Amino acid sequence: MMNMTLQLSLRIALVWAAGFLIAVAVEALLPDQAGIKLAGKQSVLFITFSRMGFWTCVFAALLVTALVMGRAMLSDIGWNTFR
């Protein structure tokens, strides 16, 4: 059981590291002037592509972490349909 826990924590750490590396690379490579404008009733919100890329990578790391942890918890309680 400890071996599986260690492997799970290593996988989560790798996903987070890769997510942040990709996010930083996306933010560094994309120009700050490129983006989309969302028009509201009172003002216009400008969202840069670099910021969208950064938060997409962070969200992906969170999502993968949640899915892996959910699968591990379901496996711990005896639901073995994942194999």
Backbone atoms as SQL, in Angstrom:
CREATE TABLE atoms (id INTEGER PRIMARY KEY, chain TEXT, resi INTEGER, resn TEXT, atom TEXT, x REAL, y REAL, z REAL);
INSERT INTO atoms VALUES
  (1, 'A', 1, 'MET', 'N', 0.820, -1.199, 0.000),
  (2, 'A', 1, 'MET', 'CA', 0.000, 0.000, 0.000),
  (3, 'A', 1, 'MET', 'C', 0.862, 1.260, 0.000),
  (4, 'A', 2, 'MET', 'N', 1.958, 1.226, 0.751),
  (5, 'A', 2, 'MET', 'CA', 2.837, 2.393, 0.807),
  (6, 'A', 2, 'MET', 'C', 3.480, 2.649, -0.553),
  (7, 'A', 3, 'ASN', 'N', 3.778, 1.585, -1.285),
  (8, 'A', 3, 'ASN', 'CA', 4.362, 1.725, -2.611),
  (9, 'A', 3, 'ASN', 'C', 3.405, 2.459, -3.554),
  (10, 'A', 4, 'MET', 'N', 2.122, 2.126, -3.482),
  (11, 'A', 4, 'MET', 'CA', 1.125, 2.791, -4.331),
  (12, 'A', 4, 'MET', 'C', 0.968, 4.261, -3.946),
  (13, 'A', 5, 'THR', 'N', 1.016, 4.552, -2.650),
  (14, 'A', 5, 'THR', 'CA', 0.895, 5.932, -2.180),
  (15, 'A', 5, 'THR', 'C', 2.084, 6.767, -2.648),
  (16, 'A', 6, 'LEU', 'N', 3.256, 6.182, -2.575),
  (17, 'A', 6, 'LEU', 'CA', 4.448, 6.889, -3.024),
  (18, 'A', 6, 'LEU', 'C', 4.406, 7.132, -4.528),
  (19, 'A', 7, 'GLN', 'N', 3.953, 6.154, -5.273),
  (20, 'A', 7, 'GLN', 'CA', 3.836, 6.301, -6.718),
  (21, 'A', 7, 'GLN', 'C', 2.790, 7.366, -7.069),
  (22, 'A', 8, 'LEU', 'N', 1.693, 7.386, -6.345),
  (23, 'A', 8, 'LEU', 'CA', 0.648, 8.382, -6.576),
  (24, 'A', 8, 'LEU', 'C', 1.156, 9.792, -6.290),
  (25, 'A', 9, 'SER', 'N', 1.865, 9.967, -5.200),
  (26, 'A', 9, 'SER', 'CA', 2.393, 11.297, -4.870),
  (27, 'A', 9, 'SER', 'C', 3.429, 11.748, -5.889),
  (28, 'A', 10, 'LEU', 'N', 4.220, 10.819, -6.414),
  (29, 'A', 10, 'LEU', 'CA', 5.189, 11.170, -7.445),
  (30, 'A', 10, 'LEU', 'C', 4.491, 11.591, -8.740),
  (31, 'A', 11, 'ARG', 'N', 3.437, 10.886, -9.104),
  (32, 'A', 11, 'ARG', 'CA', 2.682, 11.252, -10.310),
  (33, 'A', 11, 'ARG', 'C', 2.051, 12.633, -10.174),
  (34, 'A', 12, 'ILE', 'N', 1.491, 12.926, -9.022),
  (35, 'A', 12, 'ILE', 'CA', 0.874, 14.234, -8.804),
  (36, 'A', 12, 'ILE', 'C', 1.930, 15.334, -8.846),
  (37, 'A', 13, 'ALA', 'N', 3.081, 15.078, -8.249),
  (38, 'A', 13, 'ALA', 'CA', 4.161, 16.070, -8.277),
  (39, 'A', 13, 'ALA', 'C', 4.635, 16.321, -9.701),
  (40, 'A', 14, 'LEU', 'N', 4.723, 15.269, -10.505),
  (41, 'A', 14, 'LEU', 'CA', 5.138, 15.436, -11.898),
  (42, 'A', 14, 'LEU', 'C', 4.110, 16.232, -12.700),
  (43, 'A', 15, 'VAL', 'N', 2.836, 15.969, -12.470),
  (44, 'A', 15, 'VAL', 'CA', 1.787, 16.713, -13.177),
  (45, 'A', 15, 'VAL', 'C', 1.843, 18.190, -12.798),
  (46, 'A', 16, 'TRP', 'N', 2.006, 18.486, -11.522),
  (47, 'A', 16, 'TRP', 'CA', 2.078, 19.878, -11.090),
  (48, 'A', 16, 'TRP', 'C', 3.308, 20.571, -11.654),
  (49, 'A', 17, 'ALA', 'N', 4.445, 19.881, -11.631),
  (50, 'A', 17, 'ALA', 'CA', 5.666, 20.487, -12.160),
  (51, 'A', 17, 'ALA', 'C', 5.533, 20.763, -13.657),
  (52, 'A', 18, 'ALA', 'N', 5.012, 19.792, -14.389),
  (53, 'A', 18, 'ALA', 'CA', 4.830, 19.979, -15.824),
  (54, 'A', 18, 'ALA', 'C', 3.821, 21.088, -16.105),
  (55, 'A', 19, 'GLY', 'N', 2.743, 21.126, -15.356),
  (56, 'A', 19, 'GLY', 'CA', 1.732, 22.170, -15.536),
  (57, 'A', 19, 'GLY', 'C', 2.299, 23.561, -15.314),
  (58, 'A', 20, 'PHE', 'N', 3.079, 23.723, -14.262),
  (59, 'A', 20, 'PHE', 'CA', 3.652, 25.039, -14.005),
  (60, 'A', 20, 'PHE', 'C', 4.737, 25.401, -15.013),
  (61, 'A', 21, 'LEU', 'N', 5.529, 24.426, -15.444),
  (62, 'A', 21, 'LEU', 'CA', 6.539, 24.711, -16.465),
  (63, 'A', 21, 'LEU', 'C', 5.887, 25.146, -17.774),
  (64, 'A', 22, 'ILE', 'N', 4.843, 24.441, -18.174),
  (65, 'A', 22, 'ILE', 'CA', 4.137, 24.815, -19.398),
  (66, 'A', 22, 'ILE', 'C', 3.469, 26.178, -19.228),
  (67, 'A', 23, 'ALA', 'N', 2.889, 26.417, -18.063),
  (68, 'A', 23, 'ALA', 'CA', 2.226, 27.698, -17.816),
  (69, 'A', 23, 'ALA', 'C', 3.207, 28.857, -17.877),
  (70, 'A', 24, 'VAL', 'N', 4.373, 28.693, -17.286),
  (71, 'A', 24, 'VAL', 'CA', 5.370, 29.762, -17.310),
  (72, 'A', 24, 'VAL', 'C', 5.890, 29.966, -18.733),
  (73, 'A', 25, 'ALA', 'N', 6.084, 28.866, -19.467),
  (74, 'A', 25, 'ALA', 'CA', 6.542, 28.987, -20.852),
  (75, 'A', 25, 'ALA', 'C', 5.502, 29.705, -21.713),
  (76, 'A', 26, 'VAL', 'N', 4.238, 29.371, -21.520),
  (77, 'A', 26, 'VAL', 'CA', 3.170, 30.019, -22.284),
  (78, 'A', 26, 'VAL', 'C', 3.124, 31.510, -21.970),
  (79, 'A', 27, 'GLU', 'N', 3.231, 31.841, -20.700),
  (80, 'A', 27, 'GLU', 'CA', 3.171, 33.254, -20.326),
  (81, 'A', 27, 'GLU', 'C', 4.386, 34.014, -20.847),
  (82, 'A', 28, 'ALA', 'N', 5.533, 33.359, -20.908),
  (83, 'A', 28, 'ALA', 'CA', 6.744, 34.027, -21.391),
  (84, 'A', 28, 'ALA', 'C', 6.746, 34.191, -22.914),
  (85, 'A', 29, 'LEU', 'N', 6.181, 33.227, -23.628),
  (86, 'A', 29, 'LEU', 'CA', 6.266, 33.249, -25.084),
  (87, 'A', 29, 'LEU', 'C', 5.201, 34.110, -25.753),
  (88, 'A', 30, 'LEU', 'N', 4.024, 34.149, -25.204),
  (89, 'A', 30, 'LEU', 'CA', 2.949, 34.906, -25.852),
  (90, 'A', 30, 'LEU', 'C', 3.052, 36.386, -25.521),
  (91, 'A', 31, 'PRO', 'N', 2.811, 37.258, -26.494),
  (92, 'A', 31, 'PRO', 'CA', 2.901, 38.701, -26.228),
  (93, 'A', 31, 'PRO', 'C', 1.749, 39.182, -25.348),
  (94, 'A', 32, 'ASP', 'N', 2.014, 40.252, -24.620),
  (95, 'A', 32, 'ASP', 'CA', 0.996, 40.802, -23.712),
  (96, 'A', 32, 'ASP', 'C', -0.099, 41.565, -24.449),
  (97, 'A', 33, 'GLN', 'N', 0.156, 41.967, -25.676),
  (98, 'A', 33, 'GLN', 'CA', -0.829, 42.755, -26.410),
  (99, 'A', 33, 'GLN', 'C', -1.860, 41.895, -27.122),
  (100, 'A', 34, 'ALA', 'N', -1.609, 40.585, -27.227),
  (101, 'A', 34, 'ALA', 'CA', -2.550, 39.704, -27.918),
  (102, 'A', 34, 'ALA', 'C', -3.557, 39.163, -26.912),
  (103, 'A', 35, 'GLY', 'N', -4.825, 39.210, -27.276),
  (104, 'A', 35, 'GLY', 'CA', -5.845, 38.718, -26.366),
  (105, 'A', 35, 'GLY', 'C', -7.236, 38.918, -26.931),
  (106, 'A', 36, 'ILE', 'N', -8.222, 38.736, -26.066),
  (107, 'A', 36, 'ILE', 'CA', -9.608, 38.936, -26.464),
  (108, 'A', 36, 'ILE', 'C', -10.236, 40.006, -25.579),
  (109, 'A', 37, 'LYS', 'N', -11.241, 40.649, -26.121),
  (110, 'A', 37, 'LYS', 'CA', -11.964, 41.671, -25.375),
  (111, 'A', 37, 'LYS', 'C', -13.387, 41.177, -25.136),
  (112, 'A', 38, 'LEU', 'N', -13.778, 41.207, -23.890),
  (113, 'A', 38, 'LEU', 'CA', -15.141, 40.836, -23.512),
  (114, 'A', 38, 'LEU', 'C', -15.887, 42.116, -23.158),
  (115, 'A', 39, 'ALA', 'N', -16.912, 42.409, -23.924),
  (116, 'A', 39, 'ALA', 'CA', -17.666, 43.644, -23.719),
  (117, 'A', 39, 'ALA', 'C', -18.770, 43.417, -22.701),
  (118, 'A', 40, 'GLY', 'N', -18.801, 44.272, -21.722),
  (119, 'A', 40, 'GLY', 'CA', -19.849, 44.239, -20.718),
  (120, 'A', 40, 'GLY', 'C', -20.759, 45.442, -20.883),
  (121, 'A', 41, 'LYS', 'N', -21.660, 45.647, -19.937),
  (122, 'A', 41, 'LYS', 'CA', -22.568, 46.783, -20.015),
  (123, 'A', 41, 'LYS', 'C', -21.861, 48.103, -19.735),
  (124, 'A', 42, 'GLN', 'N', -20.887, 48.074, -18.813),
  (125, 'A', 42, 'GLN', 'CA', -20.249, 49.319, -18.421),
  (126, 'A', 42, 'GLN', 'C', -18.817, 49.465, -18.923),
  (127, 'A', 43, 'SER', 'N', -18.147, 48.353, -19.200),
  (128, 'A', 43, 'SER', 'CA', -16.757, 48.460, -19.625),
  (129, 'A', 43, 'SER', 'C', -16.366, 47.246, -20.467),
  (130, 'A', 44, 'VAL', 'N', -15.140, 47.281, -20.944),
  (131, 'A', 44, 'VAL', 'CA', -14.601, 46.188, -21.751),
  (132, 'A', 44, 'VAL', 'C', -13.474, 45.538, -20.966),
  (133, 'A', 45, 'LEU', 'N', -13.510, 44.226, -20.875),
  (134, 'A', 45, 'LEU', 'CA', -12.477, 43.476, -20.162),
  (135, 'A', 45, 'LEU', 'C', -11.535, 42.852, -21.183),
  (136, 'A', 46, 'PHE', 'N', -10.251, 43.181, -21.075),
  (137, 'A', 46, 'PHE', 'CA', -9.250, 42.627, -21.986),
  (138, 'A', 46, 'PHE', 'C', -8.507, 41.509, -21.276),
  (139, 'A', 47, 'ILE', 'N', -8.540, 40.314, -21.858),
  (140, 'A', 47, 'ILE', 'CA', -7.860, 39.150, -21.289),
  (141, 'A', 47, 'ILE', 'C', -6.788, 38.709, -22.274),
  (142, 'A', 48, 'THR', 'N', -5.543, 38.701, -21.811),
  (143, 'A', 48, 'THR', 'CA', -4.440, 38.327, -22.694),
  (144, 'A', 48, 'THR', 'C', -4.393, 36.810, -22.873),
  (145, 'A', 49, 'PHE', 'N', -3.878, 36.390, -24.034),
  (146, 'A', 49, 'PHE', 'CA', -3.733, 34.972, -24.301),
  (147, 'A', 49, 'PHE', 'C', -2.743, 34.326, -23.332),
  (148, 'A', 50, 'SER', 'N', -1.711, 35.069, -22.923),
  (149, 'A', 50, 'SER', 'CA', -0.726, 34.501, -22.006),
  (150, 'A', 50, 'SER', 'C', -1.363, 34.188, -20.651),
  (151, 'A', 51, 'ARG', 'N', -2.246, 35.066, -20.187),
  (152, 'A', 51, 'ARG', 'CA', -2.917, 34.815, -18.905),
  (153, 'A', 51, 'ARG', 'C', -3.898, 33.647, -19.010),
  (154, 'A', 52, 'MET', 'N', -4.592, 33.558, -20.143),
  (155, 'A', 52, 'MET', 'CA', -5.505, 32.424, -20.353),
  (156, 'A', 52, 'MET', 'C', -4.722, 31.115, -20.401),
  (157, 'A', 53, 'GLY', 'N', -3.572, 31.118, -21.075),
  (158, 'A', 53, 'GLY', 'CA', -2.750, 29.915, -21.148),
  (159, 'A', 53, 'GLY', 'C', -2.230, 29.507, -19.791),
  (160, 'A', 54, 'PHE', 'N', -1.805, 30.480, -18.989),
  (161, 'A', 54, 'PHE', 'CA', -1.298, 30.186, -17.654),
  (162, 'A', 54, 'PHE', 'C', -2.369, 29.526, -16.793),
  (163, 'A', 55, 'TRP', 'N', -3.540, 30.137, -16.740),
  (164, 'A', 55, 'TRP', 'CA', -4.593, 29.603, -15.880),
  (165, 'A', 55, 'TRP', 'C', -5.174, 28.301, -16.421),
  (166, 'A', 56, 'THR', 'N', -5.114, 28.082, -17.733),
  (167, 'A', 56, 'THR', 'CA', -5.546, 26.805, -18.293),
  (168, 'A', 56, 'THR', 'C', -4.614, 25.689, -17.831),
  (169, 'A', 57, 'CYS', 'N', -3.316, 25.942, -17.839),
  (170, 'A', 57, 'CYS', 'CA', -2.361, 24.931, -17.378),
  (171, 'A', 57, 'CYS', 'C', -2.517, 24.654, -15.888),
  (172, 'A', 58, 'VAL', 'N', -2.738, 25.689, -15.100),
  (173, 'A', 58, 'VAL', 'CA', -2.949, 25.490, -13.663),
  (174, 'A', 58, 'VAL', 'C', -4.241, 24.700, -13.428),
  (175, 'A', 59, 'PHE', 'N', -5.306, 25.035, -14.164),
  (176, 'A', 59, 'PHE', 'CA', -6.565, 24.308, -14.025),
  (177, 'A', 59, 'PHE', 'C', -6.398, 22.836, -14.424),
  (178, 'A', 60, 'ALA', 'N', -5.623, 22.583, -15.472),
  (179, 'A', 60, 'ALA', 'CA', -5.383, 21.204, -15.904),
  (180, 'A', 60, 'ALA', 'C', -4.649, 20.415, -14.816),
  (181, 'A', 61, 'ALA', 'N', -3.683, 21.041, -14.167),
  (182, 'A', 61, 'ALA', 'CA', -2.971, 20.355, -13.080),
  (183, 'A', 61, 'ALA', 'C', -3.918, 20.065, -11.918),
  (184, 'A', 62, 'LEU', 'N', -4.784, 21.003, -11.586),
  (185, 'A', 62, 'LEU', 'CA', -5.771, 20.770, -10.527),
  (186, 'A', 62, 'LEU', 'C', -6.736, 19.649, -10.892),
  (187, 'A', 63, 'LEU', 'N', -7.186, 19.637, -12.138),
  (188, 'A', 63, 'LEU', 'CA', -8.133, 18.623, -12.589),
  (189, 'A', 63, 'LEU', 'C', -7.518, 17.230, -12.560),
  (190, 'A', 64, 'VAL', 'N', -6.304, 17.110, -13.064),
  (191, 'A', 64, 'VAL', 'CA', -5.639, 15.801, -13.048),
  (192, 'A', 64, 'VAL', 'C', -5.413, 15.339, -11.614),
  (193, 'A', 65, 'THR', 'N', -5.022, 16.250, -10.739),
  (194, 'A', 65, 'THR', 'CA', -4.832, 15.892, -9.330),
  (195, 'A', 65, 'THR', 'C', -6.133, 15.391, -8.725),
  (196, 'A', 66, 'ALA', 'N', -7.226, 16.076, -8.977),
  (197, 'A', 66, 'ALA', 'CA', -8.520, 15.656, -8.432),
  (198, 'A', 66, 'ALA', 'C', -8.940, 14.295, -8.983),
  (199, 'A', 67, 'LEU', 'N', -8.735, 14.055, -10.285),
  (200, 'A', 67, 'LEU', 'CA', -9.113, 12.773, -10.868),
  (201, 'A', 67, 'LEU', 'C', -8.269, 11.626, -10.320),
  (202, 'A', 68, 'VAL', 'N', -6.973, 11.855, -10.177),
  (203, 'A', 68, 'VAL', 'CA', -6.098, 10.806, -9.644),
  (204, 'A', 68, 'VAL', 'C', -6.434, 10.521, -8.187),
  (205, 'A', 69, 'MET', 'N', -6.668, 11.559, -7.404),
  (206, 'A', 69, 'MET', 'CA', -7.006, 11.361, -6.000),
  (207, 'A', 69, 'MET', 'C', -8.374, 10.682, -5.857),
  (208, 'A', 70, 'GLY', 'N', -9.331, 11.055, -6.691),
  (209, 'A', 70, 'GLY', 'CA', -10.648, 10.405, -6.650),
  (210, 'A', 70, 'GLY', 'C', -10.557, 8.938, -6.997),
  (211, 'A', 71, 'ARG', 'N', -9.772, 8.617, -8.008),
  (212, 'A', 71, 'ARG', 'CA', -9.585, 7.212, -8.382),
  (213, 'A', 71, 'ARG', 'C', -8.907, 6.430, -7.259),
  (214, 'A', 72, 'ALA', 'N', -7.924, 7.044, -6.618),
  (215, 'A', 72, 'ALA', 'CA', -7.239, 6.374, -5.513),
  (216, 'A', 72, 'ALA', 'C', -8.181, 6.134, -4.335),
  (217, 'A', 73, 'MET', 'N', -9.024, 7.114, -4.038),
  (218, 'A', 73, 'MET', 'CA', -9.956, 6.940, -2.915),
  (219, 'A', 73, 'MET', 'C', -10.993, 5.871, -3.227),
  (220, 'A', 74, 'LEU', 'N', -11.508, 5.852, -4.473),
  (221, 'A', 74, 'LEU', 'CA', -12.467, 4.813, -4.843),
  (222, 'A', 74, 'LEU', 'C', -11.824, 3.431, -4.828),
  (223, 'A', 75, 'SER', 'N', -10.569, 3.365, -5.220),
  (224, 'A', 75, 'SER', 'CA', -9.852, 2.098, -5.179),
  (225, 'A', 75, 'SER', 'C', -9.638, 1.642, -3.736),
  (226, 'A', 76, 'ASP', 'N', -9.388, 2.584, -2.839),
  (227, 'A', 76, 'ASP', 'CA', -9.179, 2.241, -1.427),
  (228, 'A', 76, 'ASP', 'C', -10.435, 1.686, -0.772),
  (229, 'A', 77, 'ILE', 'N', -11.619, 2.154, -1.196),
  (230, 'A', 77, 'ILE', 'CA', -12.830, 1.654, -0.568),
  (231, 'A', 77, 'ILE', 'C', -13.336, 0.381, -1.227),
  (232, 'A', 78, 'GLY', 'N', -12.616, -0.072, -2.274),
  (233, 'A', 78, 'GLY', 'CA', -12.941, -1.371, -2.828),
  (234, 'A', 78, 'GLY', 'C', -13.606, -1.365, -4.190),
  (235, 'A', 79, 'TRP', 'N', -13.709, -0.231, -4.824),
  (236, 'A', 79, 'TRP', 'CA', -14.319, -0.165, -6.139),
  (237, 'A', 79, 'TRP', 'C', -13.223, -0.373, -7.181),
  (238, 'A', 80, 'ASN', 'N', -13.135, -1.582, -7.726),
  (239, 'A', 80, 'ASN', 'CA', -12.007, -1.946, -8.589),
  (240, 'A', 80, 'ASN', 'C', -12.393, -2.074, -10.048),
  (241, 'A', 81, 'THR', 'N', -13.318, -1.294, -10.554),
  (242, 'A', 81, 'THR', 'CA', -13.695, -1.365, -11.952),
  (243, 'A', 81, 'THR', 'C', -12.756, -0.556, -12.842),
  (244, 'A', 82, 'PHE', 'N', -11.720, 0.072, -12.261),
  (245, 'A', 82, 'PHE', 'CA', -10.816, 0.912, -13.032),
  (246, 'A', 82, 'PHE', 'C', -9.692, 0.111, -13.693),
  (247, 'A', 83, 'ARG', 'N', -9.524, -1.146, -13.331),
  (248, 'A', 83, 'ARG', 'CA', -8.381, -1.925, -13.843),
  (249, 'A', 83, 'ARG', 'C', -8.693, -2.642, -15.093);
